[in-house]
Each structure stands twice: as structure tokens, then as C-alpha cells.
């Protein structure tokens, strides 16, 4: 890869919305029982459980050209439980986005 050129890579190439869940879990790992608790629909929770157990894949092996900072924010954004994900404000404050972050330009 040359400077200034970015290689775009799909990390969740699902065939349909059902397959998409399996593809995502195959990368982020199977959620814990605690993480699945936010799924209020029993049928959906049972479906996630039926997909089996997946081990979390290291982001660095999936995206070898990515920086450590970008992998860190990606990991924090792609948490299964929405309560554990970074908020938009937290993302803006993340060190990886530091050069683009101007708190005086933000609306609360």
C-alpha cells in the first residue's frame, strides 16, 4: 500500500441479515450471557445462542494495515452490548481522533 492510498476491506460481508449476525459474531466473538441481556426478544436471544460459540478475532489480524489507535477505537465501538459501546462524544474524545476533535465546535 502506498502513502495516501487506503485499502478498503469488508470485515462483515454477510449474505443477508441472518448471515450478517453470524459473520459479526465470528469476528467480535460470542456475547456473554450478561451482554445478551439487552436482547428483550427471547426468539432473537435464542437465535444468537444457537449460532454457537465464537472466539474473538484479533483486529490486527483482520486489518493488518490499521494503526493501533484505530484498532482500539474499533474494538470499543464494536461491543455487542450497546451500553458498553463508546458514545459519539466518547469517540470524538478518543486519542485516535484527537487531531480532528475541537470541543468548542460541539453542540450538546
C-alpha positions as CSV (number, residue, x, y, z in Angstrom):
1,X,0.0,0.0,0.0
2,X,1.4,3.4,-0.9
3,X,1.2,6.5,1.1
4,X,-2.1,8.3,0.8
5,X,-4.0,5.2,-0.5
6,X,-6.2,3.3,1.7
7,X,-7.2,-0.3,1.2
8,X,-10.9,-0.8,1.9
9,X,-11.8,-4.2,3.4
10,X,-15.1,-5.6,4.3
11,X,-14.9,-7.2,7.7
12,X,-18.5,-8.3,8.0
13,X,-19.5,-9.5,4.4
14,X,-22.9,-11.1,5.3
15,X,-25.1,-12.6,2.6
16,X,-28.3,-11.5,4.3
17,X,-29.4,-10.1,7.7
18,X,-29.4,-13.6,9.3
19,X,-26.0,-14.5,8.0
20,X,-24.8,-11.0,9.0
21,X,-25.2,-11.8,12.7
22,X,-23.1,-15.0,12.4
23,X,-20.4,-13.1,10.4
24,X,-20.3,-10.4,13.0
25,X,-20.1,-12.9,15.9
26,X,-17.3,-14.8,14.1
27,X,-15.2,-11.6,14.4
28,X,-16.2,-10.0,17.6
29,X,-16.8,-13.3,19.5
30,X,-19.9,-14.7,21.1
31,X,-21.5,-12.4,23.6
32,X,-21.6,-13.4,27.3
33,X,-24.9,-14.0,29.0
34,X,-24.5,-10.6,30.5
35,X,-24.0,-9.0,27.1
36,X,-27.1,-10.8,25.7
37,X,-29.3,-9.5,28.5
38,X,-30.2,-6.4,26.5
39,X,-31.9,-8.5,23.8
40,X,-35.5,-8.4,25.1
41,X,-36.9,-10.7,22.4
42,X,-36.5,-14.3,23.5
43,X,-36.5,-15.7,20.0
44,X,-33.7,-13.3,19.0
45,X,-31.7,-14.2,22.1
46,X,-32.2,-17.9,21.4
47,X,-31.1,-17.4,17.8
48,X,-27.9,-15.7,18.9
49,X,-27.2,-18.6,21.3
50,X,-27.9,-21.2,18.6
51,X,-25.2,-19.8,16.4
52,X,-22.6,-21.4,18.6
53,X,-19.5,-20.1,20.4
54,X,-17.1,-17.9,18.5
55,X,-13.7,-16.7,19.8
56,X,-13.0,-13.0,19.3
57,X,-10.6,-12.5,16.4
58,X,-7.7,-10.0,16.9
59,X,-8.4,-6.9,14.9
60,X,-4.8,-6.6,13.9
61,X,-5.0,-9.9,12.1
62,X,-8.2,-8.9,10.3
63,X,-6.9,-5.4,9.5
64,X,-3.1,-5.7,9.3
65,X,-2.5,-2.2,7.9
66,X,-4.6,-0.4,10.6
67,X,-2.9,1.6,13.3
68,X,-3.0,0.6,17.0
69,X,-5.3,3.6,17.8
70,X,-7.7,2.8,15.0
71,X,-7.9,-0.8,16.2
72,X,-8.5,0.4,19.8
73,X,-11.4,2.7,18.8
74,X,-12.9,0.0,16.6
75,X,-12.8,-2.5,19.5
76,X,-14.6,-0.1,21.7
77,X,-17.2,0.8,19.1
78,X,-18.0,-2.8,18.2
79,X,-19.1,-4.0,21.6
80,X,-22.1,-6.4,21.5
81,X,-23.9,-4.7,24.3
82,X,-24.8,-1.1,23.3
83,X,-24.3,0.1,26.9
84,X,-20.6,-0.9,26.6
85,X,-20.0,0.8,23.3
86,X,-18.4,4.2,23.0
87,X,-20.9,7.1,22.6
88,X,-20.4,9.6,19.8
89,X,-18.9,12.0,22.3
90,X,-16.6,9.3,23.6
91,X,-15.4,8.6,20.1
92,X,-14.6,12.2,19.5
93,X,-12.6,12.3,22.7
94,X,-10.7,9.1,21.7
95,X,-6.9,9.7,21.1
96,X,-7.2,8.4,17.6
97,X,-9.4,11.3,16.6
98,X,-7.6,13.9,18.7
99,X,-6.3,15.9,15.7
100,X,-9.9,16.3,14.5
101,X,-11.5,16.9,17.9
102,X,-12.5,20.5,18.8
103,X,-14.7,20.6,21.9
104,X,-15.6,24.2,21.2
105,X,-17.2,23.1,17.9
106,X,-19.5,20.6,19.5
107,X,-23.2,21.0,20.3
108,X,-24.6,19.2,23.4
